[in-house]
């Protein structure tokens, strides 16, 4: 999936805003919030300010640690993640077909 610079920036900002909202709701500093999931305050700041997009592993850790679903993401964020998952599933199907064909030889 190709994301235009503006669309990608919007997604990063939205996810960052959601992370910041969650952190503030929990009344935690960036340092304490990050410590609970094993990342630095500098990384939390970068996510919140839209300088970079957190990897799915970090989003998983945030959701698990702070008991919040991915549904807190915007529609664009959910769609981006959903599209990525669909792409990965298609690639896995292709790999399975290749392996299946190789095994039948």
DOLO-330354 format. One record per residue (C-alpha): residue in three letters; z, x, y. Coordinates in Angstrom, 3 decimals. Example, Ala and Ser with C-alpha at 12.3 -4.5 7.8 and 13.67 -1.06 7.14 Angstrom:
+------+----------+----------+----------+
| rest |       zz |       xx |       yy |
+------+----------+----------+----------+
|  ALA |    7.800 |   12.300 |   -4.500 |
|  SER |    7.140 |   13.670 |   -1.060 |
+------+----------+----------+----------+
***
This chain:
+------+----------+----------+----------+
| rest |       zz |       xx |       yy |
+------+----------+----------+----------+
|  UNK |    0.000 |    0.000 |    0.000 |
|  UNK |   -0.941 |    1.346 |    3.385 |
|  UNK |    1.365 |    0.502 |    6.270 |
|  UNK |    0.091 |    0.923 |    9.794 |
|  UNK |    2.226 |    3.060 |   12.048 |
|  UNK |    3.384 |    0.075 |   14.079 |
|  UNK |    4.098 |   -2.096 |   11.031 |
|  UNK |    5.906 |    0.763 |    9.283 |
|  UNK |    7.984 |    1.434 |   12.392 |
|  UNK |    8.881 |   -2.258 |   12.607 |
|  UNK |   10.064 |   -2.218 |    8.994 |
|  UNK |   12.092 |    0.958 |    9.554 |
|  UNK |   13.707 |   -0.478 |   12.672 |
|  UNK |   14.489 |   -3.761 |   10.949 |
|  UNK |   16.063 |   -2.114 |    7.932 |
|  UNK |   17.974 |    0.188 |   10.265 |
|  UNK |   19.234 |   -2.789 |   12.257 |
|  UNK |   20.404 |   -4.476 |    9.051 |
|  UNK |   22.233 |   -1.327 |    7.943 |
|  UNK |   23.902 |   -1.075 |   11.351 |
|  UNK |   24.886 |   -4.774 |   11.303 |
|  UNK |   26.435 |   -4.346 |    7.852 |
|  UNK |   28.288 |   -1.173 |    8.885 |
|  UNK |   29.639 |   -2.808 |   12.022 |
|  UNK |   30.664 |   -5.950 |   10.100 |
|  UNK |   32.667 |   -3.685 |    7.796 |
|  UNK |   34.122 |   -1.967 |   10.897 |
|  UNK |   33.174 |    1.489 |    9.639 |
|  UNK |   31.977 |    4.572 |   11.479 |
|  UNK |   28.683 |    6.079 |   10.370 |
|  UNK |   30.705 |    8.859 |    8.721 |
|  UNK |   32.910 |    6.513 |    6.669 |
|  UNK |   29.988 |    4.246 |    5.801 |
|  UNK |   27.930 |    7.192 |    4.587 |
|  UNK |   30.815 |    8.801 |    2.699 |
|  UNK |   31.201 |    5.692 |    0.555 |
|  UNK |   27.606 |    6.022 |   -0.662 |
|  UNK |   27.430 |    9.804 |   -0.659 |
|  UNK |   25.218 |   10.460 |    2.343 |
|  UNK |   25.847 |   12.013 |    5.744 |
|  UNK |   26.538 |   10.270 |    9.033 |
|  UNK |   23.397 |   11.988 |   10.317 |
|  UNK |   21.334 |   10.164 |    7.663 |
|  UNK |   22.982 |    6.837 |    8.511 |
|  UNK |   22.156 |    7.449 |   12.174 |
|  UNK |   18.515 |    8.230 |   11.301 |
|  UNK |   18.230 |    5.003 |    9.276 |
|  UNK |   19.904 |    2.889 |   11.961 |
|  UNK |   17.731 |    4.314 |   14.734 |
|  UNK |   14.510 |    3.886 |   12.752 |
|  UNK |   13.751 |    7.604 |   12.584 |
|  UNK |   13.305 |    7.375 |    8.814 |
|  UNK |   13.277 |    4.796 |    6.048 |
|  UNK |   16.013 |    5.026 |    3.437 |
|  UNK |   14.820 |    5.538 |   -0.142 |
|  UNK |   15.233 |    2.576 |   -2.490 |
|  UNK |   18.060 |    4.472 |   -4.236 |
|  UNK |   20.021 |    4.546 |   -0.965 |
|  UNK |   19.329 |    0.838 |   -0.392 |
|  UNK |   20.538 |    0.161 |   -3.944 |
|  UNK |   23.703 |    2.172 |   -3.281 |
|  UNK |   24.350 |    0.340 |   -0.007 |
|  UNK |   23.841 |   -3.056 |   -1.630 |
|  UNK |   26.039 |   -2.213 |   -4.603 |
|  UNK |   28.824 |   -0.505 |   -2.647 |
|  UNK |   29.004 |   -3.124 |    0.068 |
|  UNK |   28.217 |   -6.155 |   -2.133 |
|  UNK |   25.177 |   -7.256 |   -0.186 |
|  UNK |   21.793 |   -8.316 |   -1.585 |
|  UNK |   18.386 |   -7.012 |   -0.549 |
|  UNK |   17.893 |  -10.464 |    0.904 |
|  UNK |   19.567 |   -9.195 |    4.056 |
|  UNK |   16.283 |   -7.410 |    4.735 |
|  UNK |   13.611 |   -9.012 |    6.882 |
|  UNK |   10.640 |  -10.766 |    5.336 |
|  UNK |    8.547 |   -7.680 |    6.099 |
|  UNK |   11.097 |   -5.435 |    4.399 |
|  UNK |   11.313 |   -7.681 |    1.343 |
|  UNK |    7.514 |   -7.927 |    1.182 |
|  UNK |    7.146 |   -4.163 |    1.456 |
|  UNK |    9.614 |   -3.619 |   -1.393 |
|  UNK |    8.052 |   -6.410 |   -3.459 |
|  UNK |    4.564 |   -4.957 |   -2.977 |
|  UNK |    5.769 |   -1.487 |   -3.971 |
|  UNK |    7.377 |   -2.892 |   -7.130 |
|  UNK |    4.124 |   -4.717 |   -7.992 |
|  UNK |    2.149 |   -1.507 |   -7.527 |
|  UNK |    4.547 |    0.372 |   -9.793 |
|  UNK |    4.311 |   -2.353 |  -12.458 |
|  UNK |    0.499 |   -2.175 |  -12.388 |
|  UNK |    0.611 |    1.604 |  -12.759 |
|  UNK |    3.024 |    1.284 |  -15.686 |
|  UNK |    0.674 |   -1.215 |  -17.339 |
|  UNK |   -2.200 |    1.249 |  -16.907 |
|  UNK |   -0.110 |    4.034 |  -18.423 |
|  UNK |    0.865 |    1.802 |  -21.348 |
|  UNK |   -2.824 |    0.995 |  -21.965 |
|  UNK |   -3.718 |    4.681 |  -21.913 |
|  UNK |   -0.873 |    5.584 |  -24.254 |
|  UNK |   -1.719 |    2.636 |  -26.513 |
|  UNK |   -5.356 |    3.720 |  -26.685 |
|  UNK |   -4.393 |    7.323 |  -27.439 |
|  UNK |   -2.009 |    6.266 |  -30.191 |
|  UNK |   -4.640 |    4.141 |  -31.961 |
|  UNK |   -7.048 |    7.072 |  -32.314 |
+------+----------+----------+----------+
***
